[in-house]
Amino acid sequence: MRAVLQRVRQAEVAVDGERIATIGAGLLVFLAVGIGDDETDVAWMVDKVASLRIFADAAGKMNRSVVDVKGEALVVSQFTLYGDCRKGRRPGFSEAAPPTRAKELYLAFIARLRGNGLVVAEGIFQADMQVSLINDGPVTLLLDSEKRLEGR
């Protein structure tokens, strides 16, 4: 499972020109599910997203999580995070999970994130979406559950 996290002041998603989701300060999460992902990956990713200390404390240091600051999250499915651009000029997506499995784990991620007490807005799975945001910092991070065991 891969995610791009962006700390935002606000973010929104539109489909066919209609705003379908919006958040204030918090995290915009672009989420992709890989072919070998399962509930273990979901649990690890949710824990990371909810507990990463990337919001400022009173001293201005990144020492608080989105949960600590009572921020919101906007989760948008983005299988293109598994795009392989090493060969040719067109990305390959063979490492992305099939849509049925991807949607199942995408929804499980959202449910577990809500279980952490966060207000979570979401895009529409497989829709052509337009995402708008005001990046705060900017702070943008990459997470990959496949790499969770590296460095132990």
Rosetta blueprint (number, residue, H / E / L):
1 M L
2 R E
3 A E
4 V E
5 L E
6 Q E
7 R E
8 V E
9 R E
10 Q E
11 A E
12 E E
13 V E
14 A E
15 V E
16 D L
17 G L
18 E E
19 R E
20 I E
21 A E
22 T E
23 I E
24 G L
25 A L
26 G E
27 L E
28 L E
29 V E
30 F E
31 L E
32 A E
33 V L
34 G E
35 I L
36 G L
37 D L
38 D L
39 E H
40 T H
41 D H
42 V H
43 A H
44 W H
45 M H
46 V H
47 D H
48 K H
49 V H
50 A H
51 S H
52 L L
53 R L
54 I L
55 F E
56 A E
57 D L
58 A L
59 A L
60 G L
61 K L
62 M E
63 N E
64 R E
65 S L
66 V L
67 V L
68 D L
69 V L
70 K L
71 G L
72 E E
73 A E
74 L E
75 V E
76 V E
77 S E
78 Q L
79 F H
80 T H
81 L H
82 Y H
83 G L
84 D E
85 C L
86 R L
87 K L
88 G L
89 R L
90 R L
91 P L
92 G E
93 F L
94 S L
95 E L
96 A E
97 A L
98 P L
99 P H
100 T H
101 R H
102 A H
103 K H
104 E H
105 L H
106 Y H
107 L H
108 A H
109 F H
110 I H
111 A H
112 R H
113 L H
114 R H
115 G H
116 N L
117 G L
118 L L
119 V E
120 V E
121 A E
122 E E
123 G L
124 I L
125 F L
126 Q L
127 A L
128 D L
129 M E
130 Q E
131 V E
132 S E
133 L E
134 I E
135 N E
136 D E
137 G E
138 P E
139 V E
140 T E
141 L E
142 L E
143 L E
144 D E
145 S H
146 E H
147 K H
148 R L
149 L L
150 E L
151 G L
152 R L
